[in-house]
Amino acid sequence: MDSIFPNIDKELEKRGQNYRDLARVVDLSDIQMYRRLRGQTRLQLKEAIKICHFFELYDLETLFARR
């Protein structure tokens, strides 16, 4: 997937996971997660924190750096 967050794409690829796995973690539908990762809707802070915990990475600024 080509999201606006290349570091998230890299982390997903390293783990052999995809945006559906993130959607389950954040408790969103697949389409909601897709829209957030594509920049069509805003990612909420609580969702970003859940994603950081999922990856066990706690630097929001680096993980969510945009293209």
Distance bins in CASP14 RR format, pairs under 12 A and 6 or more apart:
PFRMAT RR
TARGET T0000
AUTHOR 0000-0000-0000
RMODE 2
METHOD distances of the structure
MODEL  1
1 8 0 0 0 0 1 0 0 0 0 0 0
1 9 1 0 0 1 0 0 0 0 0 0 0
1 10 0 0 0 0 0 1 0 0 0 0 0
1 11 0 0 0 0 0 1 0 0 0 0 0
1 12 1 0 0 1 0 0 0 0 0 0 0
1 13 0 0 0 0 1 0 0 0 0 0 0
1 16 0 0 0 0 0 1 0 0 0 0 0
1 17 0 0 0 0 0 1 0 0 0 0 0
1 18 1 0 0 1 0 0 0 0 0 0 0
1 19 1 0 1 0 0 0 0 0 0 0 0
1 20 0 0 0 0 1 0 0 0 0 0 0
1 21 0 0 0 0 0 1 0 0 0 0 0
1 22 0 0 0 0 1 0 0 0 0 0 0
1 23 0 0 0 0 0 1 0 0 0 0 0
1 30 0 0 0 0 0 1 0 0 0 0 0
1 33 0 0 0 0 1 0 0 0 0 0 0
1 34 1 0 0 1 0 0 0 0 0 0 0
1 35 0 0 0 0 0 1 0 0 0 0 0
1 36 0 0 0 0 0 1 0 0 0 0 0
1 37 1 0 0 1 0 0 0 0 0 0 0
1 38 0 0 0 0 1 0 0 0 0 0 0
2 8 0 0 0 0 0 1 0 0 0 0 0
2 9 1 0 0 1 0 0 0 0 0 0 0
2 10 0 0 0 0 0 1 0 0 0 0 0
2 12 0 0 0 0 0 1 0 0 0 0 0
2 13 0 0 0 0 0 1 0 0 0 0 0
2 19 0 0 0 0 0 1 0 0 0 0 0
2 34 0 0 0 0 0 1 0 0 0 0 0
2 37 0 0 0 0 1 0 0 0 0 0 0
2 38 0 0 0 0 1 0 0 0 0 0 0
2 39 0 0 0 0 0 1 0 0 0 0 0
2 67 0 0 0 0 1 0 0 0 0 0 0
3 9 1 0 1 0 0 0 0 0 0 0 0
3 10 0 0 0 0 0 1 0 0 0 0 0
3 11 0 0 0 0 0 1 0 0 0 0 0
3 12 0 0 0 0 1 0 0 0 0 0 0
3 13 0 0 0 0 0 1 0 0 0 0 0
3 18 0 0 0 0 0 1 0 0 0 0 0
3 19 1 0 0 1 0 0 0 0 0 0 0
3 22 0 0 0 0 1 0 0 0 0 0 0
3 33 0 0 0 0 1 0 0 0 0 0 0
3 34 0 0 0 0 1 0 0 0 0 0 0
3 35 0 0 0 0 0 1 0 0 0 0 0
3 36 0 0 0 0 1 0 0 0 0 0 0
3 37 1 1 0 0 0 0 0 0 0 0 0
3 38 1 0 0 1 0 0 0 0 0 0 0
3 39 1 0 0 1 0 0 0 0 0 0 0
3 40 0 0 0 0 0 1 0 0 0 0 0
3 43 0 0 0 0 0 1 0 0 0 0 0
3 51 0 0 0 0 0 1 0 0 0 0 0
3 63 0 0 0 0 0 1 0 0 0 0 0
3 64 0 0 0 0 0 1 0 0 0 0 0
3 65 0 0 0 0 0 1 0 0 0 0 0
3 66 0 0 0 0 1 0 0 0 0 0 0
3 67 0 0 0 0 1 0 0 0 0 0 0
4 34 0 0 0 0 0 1 0 0 0 0 0
4 35 0 0 0 0 0 1 0 0 0 0 0
4 36 0 0 0 0 1 0 0 0 0 0 0
4 37 1 0 0 1 0 0 0 0 0 0 0
4 38 1 0 0 1 0 0 0 0 0 0 0
4 39 1 0 1 0 0 0 0 0 0 0 0
4 40 0 0 0 0 1 0 0 0 0 0 0
4 41 0 0 0 0 0 1 0 0 0 0 0
4 42 0 0 0 0 0 1 0 0 0 0 0
4 43 0 0 0 0 1 0 0 0 0 0 0
4 64 0 0 0 0 1 0 0 0 0 0 0
4 65 0 0 0 0 1 0 0 0 0 0 0
4 66 1 0 1 0 0 0 0 0 0 0 0
4 67 1 0 1 0 0 0 0 0 0 0 0
5 11 0 0 0 0 1 0 0 0 0 0 0
5 12 0 0 0 0 1 0 0 0 0 0 0
5 19 0 0 0 0 0 1 0 0 0 0 0
5 22 0 0 0 0 0 1 0 0 0 0 0
5 33 0 0 0 0 0 1 0 0 0 0 0
5 36 0 0 0 0 1 0 0 0 0 0 0
5 37 1 0 0 1 0 0 0 0 0 0 0
5 38 0 0 0 0 1 0 0 0 0 0 0
5 39 0 0 0 0 1 0 0 0 0 0 0
5 43 0 0 0 0 1 0 0 0 0 0 0
5 48 0 0 0 0 1 0 0 0 0 0 0
5 51 0 0 0 0 1 0 0 0 0 0 0
5 52 0 0 0 0 0 1 0 0 0 0 0
5 55 0 0 0 0 0 1 0 0 0 0 0
5 60 0 0 0 0 0 1 0 0 0 0 0
5 61 0 0 0 0 0 1 0 0 0 0 0
5 62 0 0 0 0 0 1 0 0 0 0 0
5 63 1 0 0 1 0 0 0 0 0 0 0
5 64 1 0 1 0 0 0 0 0 0 0 0
5 65 1 0 0 1 0 0 0 0 0 0 0
5 66 1 0 0 1 0 0 0 0 0 0 0
5 67 1 0 0 1 0 0 0 0 0 0 0
6 12 0 0 0 0 0 1 0 0 0 0 0
6 13 0 0 0 0 0 1 0 0 0 0 0
6 37 0 0 0 0 0 1 0 0 0 0 0
6 62 0 0 0 0 0 1 0 0 0 0 0
6 63 0 0 0 0 0 1 0 0 0 0 0
6 64 0 0 0 0 0 1 0 0 0 0 0
6 65 1 0 0 1 0 0 0 0 0 0 0
6 66 0 0 0 0 1 0 0 0 0 0 0
6 67 1 0 1 0 0 0 0 0 0 0 0
7 13 0 0 0 0 0 1 0 0 0 0 0
7 14 0 0 0 0 0 1 0 0 0 0 0
7 37 0 0 0 0 0 1 0 0 0 0 0
7 51 0 0 0 0 0 1 0 0 0 0 0
7 52 0 0 0 0 0 1 0 0 0 0 0
7 55 0 0 0 0 1 0 0 0 0 0 0
7 57 0 0 0 0 1 0 0 0 0 0 0
7 59 0 0 0 0 1 0 0 0 0 0 0
7 60 0 0 0 0 0 1 0 0 0 0 0
7 61 0 0 0 0 0 1 0 0 0 0 0
7 62 1 0 0 1 0 0 0 0 0 0 0
7 63 1 0 1 0 0 0 0 0 0 0 0
7 64 1 0 0 1 0 0 0 0 0 0 0
7 65 1 0 1 0 0 0 0 0 0 0 0
7 66 0 0 0 0 1 0 0 0 0 0 0
7 67 0 0 0 0 0 1 0 0 0 0 0
8 14 0 0 0 0 0 1 0 0 0 0 0
8 15 0 0 0 0 0 1 0 0 0 0 0
8 17 0 0 0 0 0 1 0 0 0 0 0
8 18 0 0 0 0 0 1 0 0 0 0 0
8 19 0 0 0 0 1 0 0 0 0 0 0
8 21 0 0 0 0 0 1 0 0 0 0 0
8 22 1 0 0 1 0 0 0 0 0 0 0
8 25 0 0 0 0 0 1 0 0 0 0 0
8 26 0 0 0 0 0 1 0 0 0 0 0
8 33 0 0 0 0 0 1 0 0 0 0 0
8 36 0 0 0 0 0 1 0 0 0 0 0
8 37 1 0 0 1 0 0 0 0 0 0 0
8 38 0 0 0 0 0 1 0 0 0 0 0
8 39 0 0 0 0 0 1 0 0 0 0 0
8 43 0 0 0 0 1 0 0 0 0 0 0
8 47 0 0 0 0 0 1 0 0 0 0 0
8 48 0 0 0 0 1 0 0 0 0 0 0
8 51 1 0 0 1 0 0 0 0 0 0 0
8 52 0 0 0 0 0 1 0 0 0 0 0
8 54 0 0 0 0 0 1 0 0 0 0 0
8 55 0 0 0 0 1 0 0 0 0 0 0
8 57 0 0 0 0 1 0 0 0 0 0 0
8 60 0 0 0 0 0 1 0 0 0 0 0
8 62 0 0 0 0 0 1 0 0 0 0 0
8 63 1 0 0 1 0 0 0 0 0 0 0
8 64 1 0 0 1 0 0 0 0 0 0 0
8 65 0 0 0 0 1 0 0 0 0 0 0
8 66 0 0 0 0 0 1 0 0 0 0 0
8 67 0 0 0 0 0 1 0 0 0 0 0
9 15 0 0 0 0 0 1 0 0 0 0 0
9 16 0 0 0 0 0 1 0 0 0 0 0
9 17 0 0 0 0 0 1 0 0 0 0 0
9 18 0 0 0 0 1 0 0 0 0 0 0
9 19 0 0 0 0 1 0 0 0 0 0 0
9 22 0 0 0 0 0 1 0 0 0 0 0
9 37 0 0 0 0 1 0 0 0 0 0 0
9 38 0 0 0 0 0 1 0 0 0 0 0
9 55 0 0 0 0 0 1 0 0 0 0 0
9 63 0 0 0 0 0 1 0 0 0 0 0
9 64 0 0 0 0 0 1 0 0 0 0 0
9 65 0 0 0 0 0 1 0 0 0 0 0
9 66 0 0 0 0 0 1 0 0 0 0 0
9 67 0 0 0 0 1 0 0 0 0 0 0
10 16 0 0 0 0 0 1 0 0 0 0 0
10 17 0 0 0 0 0 1 0 0 0 0 0
10 55 0 0 0 0 0 1 0 0 0 0 0
10 57 0 0 0 0 0 1 0 0 0 0 0
10 62 0 0 0 0 0 1 0 0 0 0 0
10 63 0 0 0 0 1 0 0 0 0 0 0
10 65 0 0 0 0 0 1 0 0 0 0 0
11 17 0 0 0 0 1 0 0 0 0 0 0
11 18 0 0 0 0 0 1 0 0 0 0 0
11 19 0 0 0 0 0 1 0 0 0 0 0
11 21 0 0 0 0 0 1 0 0 0 0 0
11 22 0 0 0 0 1 0 0 0 0 0 0
11 37 0 0 0 0 0 1 0 0 0 0 0
11 51 0 0 0 0 1 0 0 0 0 0 0
11 52 0 0 0 0 0 1 0 0 0 0 0
11 54 0 0 0 0 1 0 0 0 0 0 0
11 55 1 0 1 0 0 0 0 0 0 0 0
11 56 0 0 0 0 1 0 0 0 0 0 0
11 57 1 0 0 1 0 0 0 0 0 0 0
11 59 0 0 0 0 0 1 0 0 0 0 0
11 62 0 0 0 0 0 1 0 0 0 0 0
11 63 1 0 0 1 0 0 0 0 0 0 0
11 64 0 0 0 0 0 1 0 0 0 0 0
12 18 1 0 1 0 0 0 0 0 0 0 0
12 19 1 0 0 1 0 0 0 0 0 0 0
12 20 0 0 0 0 1 0 0 0 0 0 0
12 21 1 0 0 1 0 0 0 0 0 0 0
12 22 1 0 0 1 0 0 0 0 0 0 0
12 23 0 0 0 0 0 1 0 0 0 0 0
12 25 0 0 0 0 0 1 0 0 0 0 0
12 33 0 0 0 0 0 1 0 0 0 0 0
12 37 0 0 0 0 1 0 0 0 0 0 0
12 51 0 0 0 0 0 1 0 0 0 0 0
12 54 0 0 0 0 1 0 0 0 0 0 0
12 55 0 0 0 0 1 0 0 0 0 0 0
12 63 0 0 0 0 0 1 0 0 0 0 0
13 19 0 0 0 0 0 1 0 0 0 0 0
13 21 0 0 0 0 0 1 0 0 0 0 0
13 55 0 0 0 0 0 1 0 0 0 0 0
14 55 0 0 0 0 1 0 0 0 0 0 0
14 56 0 0 0 0 0 1 0 0 0 0 0
14 57 0 0 0 0 0 1 0 0 0 0 0
15 21 0 0 0 0 1 0 0 0 0 0 0
15 22 0 0 0 0 0 1 0 0 0 0 0
15 25 0 0 0 0 0 1 0 0 0 0 0
15 54 0 0 0 0 1 0 0 0 0 0 0
15 55 1 0 0 1 0 0 0 0 0 0 0
15 56 0 0 0 0 0 1 0 0 0 0 0
15 57 0 0 0 0 0 1 0 0 0 0 0
16 22 0 0 0 0 0 1 0 0 0 0 0
17 23 0 0 0 0 0 1 0 0 0 0 0
17 24 0 0 0 0 0 1 0 0 0 0 0
17 25 0 0 0 0 1 0 0 0 0 0 0
17 33 0 0 0 0 0 1 0 0 0 0 0
17 51 0 0 0 0 0 1 0 0 0 0 0
17 54 0 0 0 0 1 0 0 0 0 0 0
17 55 0 0 0 0 1 0 0 0 0 0 0
18 24 0 0 0 0 0 1 0 0 0 0 0
18 25 0 0 0 0 0 1 0 0 0 0 0
18 30 0 0 0 0 1 0 0 0 0 0 0
18 33 0 0 0 0 1 0 0 0 0 0 0
18 34 0 0 0 0 0 1 0 0 0 0 0
18 37 0 0 0 0 0 1 0 0 0 0 0
19 25 0 0 0 0 0 1 0 0 0 0 0
19 26 0 0 0 0 0 1 0 0 0 0 0
19 28 0 0 0 0 1 0 0 0 0 0 0
19 29 0 0 0 0 0 1 0 0 0 0 0
19 30 1 0 0 1 0 0 0 0 0 0 0
19 31 0 0 0 0 1 0 0 0 0 0 0
19 32 0 0 0 0 0 1 0 0 0 0 0
19 33 1 0 1 0 0 0 0 0 0 0 0
19 34 1 0 1 0 0 0 0 0 0 0 0
19 35 0 0 0 0 0 1 0 0 0 0 0
19 36 0 0 0 0 1 0 0 0 0 0 0
19 37 1 0 1 0 0 0 0 0 0 0 0
19 38 0 0 0 0 1 0 0 0 0 0 0
19 51 0 0 0 0 0 1 0 0 0 0 0
19 54 0 0 0 0 0 1 0 0 0 0 0
20 26 0 0 0 0 0 1 0 0 0 0 0
20 28 0 0 0 0 0 1 0 0 0 0 0
20 29 0 0 0 0 1 0 0 0 0 0 0
20 30 1 0 1 0 0 0 0 0 0 0 0
20 31 0 0 0 0 0 1 0 0 0 0 0
20 32 0 0 0 0 0 1 0 0 0 0 0
20 33 1 0 0 1 0 0 0 0 0 0 0
20 34 0 0 0 0 1 0 0 0 0 0 0
20 37 0 0 0 0 0 1 0 0 0 0 0
21 28 0 0 0 0 0 1 0 0 0 0 0
21 30 0 0 0 0 0 1 0 0 0 0 0
21 33 0 0 0 0 1 0 0 0 0 0 0
21 37 0 0 0 0 0 1 0 0 0 0 0
21 50 0 0 0 0 0 1 0 0 0 0 0
21 51 0 0 0 0 0 1 0 0 0 0 0
21 54 0 0 0 0 1 0 0 0 0 0 0
21 55 0 0 0 0 0 1 0 0 0 0 0
22 28 0 0 0 0 1 0 0 0 0 0 0
22 29 0 0 0 0 0 1 0 0 0 0 0
22 30 0 0 0 0 1 0 0 0 0 0 0
22 32 0 0 0 0 0 1 0 0 0 0 0
22 33 1 0 1 0 0 0 0 0 0 0 0
22 34 0 0 0 0 1 0 0 0 0 0 0
22 36 0 0 0 0 1 0 0 0 0 0 0
22 37 1 0 0 1 0 0 0 0 0 0 0
22 43 0 0 0 0 0 1 0 0 0 0 0
22 47 0 0 0 0 1 0 0 0 0 0 0
22 48 0 0 0 0 0 1 0 0 0 0 0
22 50 0 0 0 0 1 0 0 0 0 0 0
22 51 1 0 0 1 0 0 0 0 0 0 0
22 52 0 0 0 0 0 1 0 0 0 0 0
22 53 0 0 0 0 0 1 0 0 0 0 0
22 54 1 0 0 1 0 0 0 0 0 0 0
22 55 0 0 0 0 1 0 0 0 0 0 0
22 63 0 0 0 0 0 1 0 0 0 0 0
23 29 1 0 0 1 0 0 0 0 0 0 0
23 30 1 0 1 0 0 0 0 0 0 0 0
23 31 0 0 0 0 1 0 0 0 0 0 0
23 32 1 0 0 1 0 0 0 0 0 0 0
23 33 1 1 0 0 0 0 0 0 0 0 0
23 34 1 0 0 1 0 0 0 0 0 0 0
23 35 0 0 0 0 0 1 0 0 0 0 0
23 36 0 0 0 0 1 0 0 0 0 0 0
23 37 0 0 0 0 1 0 0 0 0 0 0
23 47 0 0 0 0 0 1 0 0 0 0 0
23 50 0 0 0 0 0 1 0 0 0 0 0
23 51 0 0 0 0 0 1 0 0 0 0 0
23 54 0 0 0 0 0 1 0 0 0 0 0
24 30 0 0 0 0 1 0 0 0 0 0 0
24 32 0 0 0 0 0 1 0 0 0 0 0
24 33 0 0 0 0 1 0 0 0 0 0 0
24 50 0 0 0 0 0 1 0 0 0 0 0
24 51 0 0 0 0 0 1 0 0 0 0 0
24 54 0 0 0 0 1 0 0 0 0 0 0
25 33 0 0 0 0 1 0 0 0 0 0 0
25 46 0 0 0 0 0 1 0 0 0 0 0
25 47 0 0 0 0 1 0 0 0 0 0 0
25 48 0 0 0 0 0 1 0 0 0 0 0
25 49 0 0 0 0 0 1 0 0 0 0 0
25 50 1 0 1 0 0 0 0 0 0 0 0
25 51 1 0 0 1 0 0 0 0 0 0 0
25 52 0 0 0 0 0 1 0 0 0 0 0
25 53 0 0 0 0 1 0 0 0 0 0 0
25 54 1 0 1 0 0 0 0 0 0 0 0
25 55 0 0 0 0 1 0 0 0 0 0 0
25 56 0 0 0 0 0 1 0 0 0 0 0
26 32 0 0 0 0 1 0 0 0 0 0 0
26 33 1 0 0 1 0 0 0 0 0 0 0
26 34 0 0 0 0 0 1 0 0 0 0 0
26 36 0 0 0 0 1 0 0 0 0 0 0
26 37 0 0 0 0 0 1 0 0 0 0 0
26 43 0 0 0 0 1 0 0 0 0 0 0
26 44 0 0 0 0 1 0 0 0 0 0 0
26 45 0 0 0 0 0 1 0 0 0 0 0
26 46 0 0 0 0 1 0 0 0 0 0 0
26 47 1 0 1 0 0 0 0 0 0 0 0
26 48 0 0 0 0 1 0 0 0 0 0 0
26 49 0 0 0 0 1 0 0 0 0 0 0
26 50 1 0 1 0 0 0 0 0 0 0 0
26 51 1 0 0 1 0 0 0 0 0 0 0
26 52 0 0 0 0 0 1 0 0 0 0 0
26 53 0 0 0 0 0 1 0 0 0 0 0
26 54 0 0 0 0 1 0 0 0 0 0 0
26 55 0 0 0 0 0 1 0 0 0 0 0
27 33 0 0 0 0 1 0 0 0 0 0 0
27 44 0 0 0 0 0 1 0 0 0 0 0
27 46 0 0 0 0 0 1 0 0 0 0 0
27 47 0 0 0 0 1 0 0 0 0 0 0
27 50 0 0 0 0 1 0 0 0 0 0 0
27 51 0 0 0 0 0 1 0 0 0 0 0
27 54 0 0 0 0 0 1 0 0 0 0 0
28 34 0 0 0 0 1 0 0 0 0 0 0
28 35 0 0 0 0 1 0 0 0 0 0 0
28 36 1 0 0 1 0 0 0 0 0 0 0
28 37 0 0 0 0 0 1 0 0 0 0 0
28 41 0 0 0 0 0 1 0 0 0 0 0
28 43 0 0 0 0 1 0 0 0 0 0 0
28 44 0 0 0 0 1 0 0 0 0 0 0
28 46 0 0 0 0 0 1 0 0 0 0 0
28 47 1 0 0 1 0 0 0 0 0 0 0
28 50 0 0 0 0 1 0 0 0 0 0 0
28 51 0 0 0 0 0 1 0 0 0 0 0
29 35 0 0 0 0 1 0 0 0 0 0 0
29 36 0 0 0 0 0 1 0 0 0 0 0
29 41 0 0 0 0 0 1 0 0 0 0 0
30 36 0 0 0 0 0 1 0 0 0 0 0
30 37 0 0 0 0 0 1 0 0 0 0 0
31 37 0 0 0 0 0 1 0 0 0 0 0
31 38 0 0 0 0 0 1 0 0 0 0 0
31 40 0 0 0 0 1 0 0 0 0 0 0
31 41 0 0 0 0 1 0 0 0 0 0 0
32 38 0 0 0 0 0 1 0 0 0 0 0
32 39 0 0 0 0 0 1 0 0 0 0 0
32 40 0 0 0 0 1 0 0 0 0 0 0
32 41 1 0 0 1 0 0 0 0 0 0 0
32 42 0 0 0 0 0 1 0 0 0 0 0
32 43 0 0 0 0 0 1 0 0 0 0 0
32 44 0 0 0 0 0 1 0 0 0 0 0
32 47 0 0 0 0 1 0 0 0 0 0 0
33 39 0 0 0 0 0 1 0 0 0 0 0
33 40 0 0 0 0 0 1 0 0 0 0 0
33 41 0 0 0 0 1 0 0 0 0 0 0
33 43 0 0 0 0 1 0 0 0 0 0 0
33 44 0 0 0 0 0 1 0 0 0 0 0
33 47 0 0 0 0 1 0 0 0 0 0 0
33 50 0 0 0 0 0 1 0 0 0 0 0
33 51 0 0 0 0 1 0 0 0 0 0 0
33 54 0 0 0 0 0 1 0 0 0 0 0
34 40 0 0 0 0 1 0 0 0 0 0 0
34 41 0 0 0 0 1 0 0 0 0 0 0
34 43 0 0 0 0 0 1 0 0 0 0 0
35 41 1 0 1 0 0 0 0 0 0 0 0
35 42 0 0 0 0 1 0 0 0 0 0 0
35 43 0 0 0 0 1 0 0 0 0 0 0
35 47 0 0 0 0 0 1 0 0 0 0 0
36 42 1 0 0 1 0 0 0 0 0 0 0
36 43 1 0 1 0 0 0 0 0 0 0 0
36 44 0 0 0 0 1 0 0 0 0 0 0
36 47 1 0 0 1 0 0 0 0 0 0 0
36 48 0 0 0 0 1 0 0 0 0 0 0
36 50 0 0 0 0 0 1 0 0 0 0 0
36 51 0 0 0 0 1 0 0 0 0 0 0
36 64 0 0 0 0 0 1 0 0 0 0 0
37 43 1 0 0 1 0 0 0 0 0 0 0
37 47 0 0 0 0 0 1 0 0 0 0 0
37 48 0 0 0 0 0 1 0 0 0 0 0
37 51 0 0 0 0 1 0 0 0 0 0 0
37 64 0 0 0 0 0 1 0 0 0 0 0
37 66 0 0 0 0 0 1 0 0 0 0 0
37 67 0 0 0 0 0 1 0 0 0 0 0
38 66 0 0 0 0 0 1 0 0 0 0 0
38 67 0 0 0 0 0 1 0 0 0 0 0
39 64 0 0 0 0 0 1 0 0 0 0 0
39 66 0 0 0 0 1 0 0 0 0 0 0
39 67 0 0 0 0 0 1 0 0 0 0 0
41 47 0 0 0 0 0 1 0 0 0 0 0
42 48 0 0 0 0 0 1 0 0 0 0 0
42 64 0 0 0 0 0 1 0 0 0 0 0
43 49 0 0 0 0 0 1 0 0 0 0 0
43 50 0 0 0 0 0 1 0 0 0 0 0
43 51 0 0 0 0 1 0 0 0 0 0 0
43 52 0 0 0 0 0 1 0 0 0 0 0
43 60 0 0 0 0 0 1 0 0 0 0 0
43 63 0 0 0 0 0 1 0 0 0 0 0
43 64 1 0 0 1 0 0 0 0 0 0 0
43 66 0 0 0 0 0 1 0 0 0 0 0
44 50 0 0 0 0 1 0 0 0 0 0 0
44 51 0 0 0 0 0 1 0 0 0 0 0
44 64 0 0 0 0 0 1 0 0 0 0 0
45 51 0 0 0 0 0 1 0 0 0 0 0
45 52 0 0 0 0 0 1 0 0 0 0 0
45 60 0 0 0 0 1 0 0 0 0 0 0
45 64 0 0 0 0 0 1 0 0 0 0 0
46 52 0 0 0 0 0 1 0 0 0 0 0
46 53 0 0 0 0 0 1 0 0 0 0 0
46 60 0 0 0 0 0 1 0 0 0 0 0
47 53 0 0 0 0 0 1 0 0 0 0 0
47 54 0 0 0 0 0 1 0 0 0 0 0
47 60 0 0 0 0 0 1 0 0 0 0 0
47 64 0 0 0 0 0 1 0 0 0 0 0
48 54 0 0 0 0 0 1 0 0 0 0 0
48 55 0 0 0 0 0 1 0 0 0 0 0
48 57 0 0 0 0 0 1 0 0 0 0 0
48 58 0 0 0 0 0 1 0 0 0 0 0
48 59 0 0 0 0 0 1 0 0 0 0 0
48 60 1 0 1 0 0 0 0 0 0 0 0
48 61 0 0 0 0 0 1 0 0 0 0 0
48 62 0 0 0 0 0 1 0 0 0 0 0
48 63 1 0 0 1 0 0 0 0 0 0 0
48 64 1 0 0 1 0 0 0 0 0 0 0
49 55 0 0 0 0 0 1 0 0 0 0 0
49 57 0 0 0 0 0 1 0 0 0 0 0
49 58 0 0 0 0 1 0 0 0 0 0 0
49 59 0 0 0 0 0 1 0 0 0 0 0
49 60 1 0 0 1 0 0 0 0 0 0 0
49 63 0 0 0 0 0 1 0 0 0 0 0
49 64 0 0 0 0 0 1 0 0 0 0 0
50 56 0 0 0 0 0 1 0 0 0 0 0
50 60 0 0 0 0 0 1 0 0 0 0 0
50 63 0 0 0 0 0 1 0 0 0 0 0
51 57 0 0 0 0 1 0 0 0 0 0 0
51 58 0 0 0 0 0 1 0 0 0 0 0
51 59 0 0 0 0 0 1 0 0 0 0 0
51 60 0 0 0 0 1 0 0 0 0 0 0
51 63 1 0 0 1 0 0 0 0 0 0 0
51 64 0 0 0 0 1 0 0 0 0 0 0
52 58 1 0 1 0 0 0 0 0 0 0 0
52 59 1 0 0 1 0 0 0 0 0 0 0
52 60 1 0 0 1 0 0 0 0 0 0 0
52 61 0 0 0 0 0 1 0 0 0 0 0
52 62 0 0 0 0 1 0 0 0 0 0 0
52 63 1 0 0 1 0 0 0 0 0 0 0
52 64 0 0 0 0 1 0 0 0 0 0 0
53 60 0 0 0 0 0 1 0 0 0 0 0
53 63 0 0 0 0 0 1 0 0 0 0 0
54 63 0 0 0 0 0 1 0 0 0 0 0
55 62 0 0 0 0 0 1 0 0 0 0 0
55 63 1 0 0 1 0 0 0 0 0 0 0
55 64 0 0 0 0 0 1 0 0 0 0 0
56 63 0 0 0 0 0 1 0 0 0 0 0
57 63 1 0 1 0 0 0 0 0 0 0 0
57 64 0 0 0 0 0 1 0 0 0 0 0
58 64 0 0 0 0 0 1 0 0 0 0 0
59 65 0 0 0 0 1 0 0 0 0 0 0
END
